[in-house]
Amino acid sequence: MEHRYGLRKPVSLDVLLYYQGLPVSICPARDIGLGGISVRPTQLAILPPHSPVEIELLHEDASKRERLPAYVVHSSSHGMGFLFSTISQEAFHRIREILTEPAASGETARLASVVVR
């Protein structure tokens, strides 16, 4: 069993989920941190744990889009959690921007704990 702790911030952001190199679904993100992201599921995108995927943070400026390699940590009809496997310097800075942007009313960053078995 492995525990991960990190700051997660609720976001209003869509992600494009790739599985086996192909786009699978656009999913709304729930929250994001430097270590990973959780999304609300769609009917097309419920993948088994440990599946390798790529996650593209959709941004209106296409030059700021980048695929982030990740693994499915948990998956159910309630949502999916992903752990980034590697993160580029550009993606790191983009996520830091998201984490430091002023929160919308009622949103606060929180410490998230994910248990991987």
HELIX and SHEET records of a PDB file:
HELIX    1   1 ALA A   62  LYS A   64  5                                   3    
HELIX    2   2 GLN A   89  THR A  100  1                                  12    
SHEET    1   A 8 ARG A 110  VAL A 116  0                                        
SHEET    2   A 8 GLU A   2  PRO A  10 -1                                        
SHEET    3   A 8 LEU A  22  ILE A  32 -1                                        
SHEET    4   A 8 ASP A  14  TYR A  19 -1                                        
SHEET    5   A 8 PRO A  52  LEU A  57 -1                                        
SHEET    6   A 8 ARG A  67  SER A  76 -1                                        
SHEET    7   A 8 GLY A  79  PHE A  84 -1                                        
SHEET    8   A 8 GLY A  36  VAL A  39 -1                                        
END                                                                             
